[in-house]
Amino acid sequence: MRHTEYGYVSPAENRCYHDLERWLADKKKRERRAKKHGVFNLHKGGGVHAKSKTL
């Protein structure tokens, strides 16, 4: 058993918590980056990038 910020956990649980924390940190980075580049801005207008996308 290992002592972590979640208390005493097994090594398998410790790996799961580590993977989850890393995923959450990456998710926050992705959201911050997307917000910075205007992905969530609905009032931005359809510039060159909107016309060049083909779905």
PEBELLIN-V454390 format. One record per backbone hydrogen bond with DSSP energy under -1.0 kcal/mol. NH is the residue of the N-H (numbers start at 1). CO is the residue of the C=O. E is the energy in kcal/mol with one decimal. If there is no record, write none. Layout:
BEGIN
{{NH CO E} {NH CO E}}
END
This chain:
BEGIN
{{2 9 -3.2} {4 7 -3.0} {7 4 -1.5} {9 2 -2.7} {14 10 -2.4} {15 11 -2.0} {16 12 -2.0} {17 13 -2.7} {18 14 -2.3} {19 15 -2.7} {20 16 -2.5} {21 17 -2.6} {22 18 -2.3} {23 19 -2.3} {24 20 -2.5} {25 21 -2.1} {26 22 -2.3} {27 23 -2.3} {28 24 -2.2} {29 25 -1.9} {30 26 -2.6} {31 27 -2.5} {32 28 -2.3} {33 29 -2.6} {34 30 -2.5} {35 31 -2.5} {36 32 -2.1} {37 33 -1.7} {39 34 -2.6} {47 45 -1.1} {51 47 -1.3} {52 48 -1.7}}
END
